Amino acid sequence: MLDDVTWLYRGVPIESREVADVYACGEIRPPRAELTGDYWREIHIAGDTQTGYLSWTTDRDIAEGYAHDTSDNYGLGGQIVIFRVRAESISEDRVFYGREEDDEYLIQGTVAEVSISESAEEDEDDG
């Protein structure tokens, strides 16, 4: 499914608890790890992301846009963080298609080996 993909991206406002988690232990946990399966994936895709999945995209710009939108919607400070994880580090049985228009993939459970993406150029160099 992700054979030609090097990085997956996830964008969040800097105030997100995920930022502290990545700095502390390099991983992100889904909000409700027990809510998995076909039904909960559909619920997640429909917009209720309180599931056992985390949304990631192959497009860094989409992750950045999502983070800015979330910050604006919640009246936060506007600073964002873009996470990245190597696609090859995620076992294929945990990856599911999400919203096609967002190049979204849903990853079931905790995602480890997450780092901060400083820039698209850095990611290309690290590819």
NORKA-V554935 format. One record per backbone hydrogen bond with DSSP energy under -1.0 kcal/mol. NH is the residue of the N-H (numbers start at 1). CO is the residue of the C=O. Records with the same first field share a line. If there is no record, write none. Layout:
NH = CO / CO
This chain:
5 = 2
8 = 85
9 = 57
10 = 83
12 = 81
14 = 79
16 = 13
19 = 16
21 = 17
22 = 18
23 = 19
24 = 20
25 = 21
26 = 22
28 = 111
32 = 51
35 = 32
36 = 34
41 = 37
42 = 38
43 = 39
44 = 40
45 = 41
46 = 42
47 = 44
48 = 43
49 = 47
51 = 49
52 = 35
54 = 107
56 = 105
57 = 9
58 = 103
63 = 59
64 = 60
65 = 61
66 = 62
67 = 63
68 = 64
69 = 65
70 = 66
71 = 67
72 = 68
73 = 69
74 = 70
75 = 72
76 = 71
81 = 12
83 = 10
84 = 115
85 = 8
87 = 6
89 = 86
90 = 87
94 = 91
95 = 92
96 = 106
98 = 104
102 = 99
103 = 100
104 = 99
105 = 56
106 = 96
107 = 54
108 = 94
109 = 52
111 = 28
114 = 26
115 = 84
117 = 82
123 = 119
124 = 120
125 = 121
126 = 122
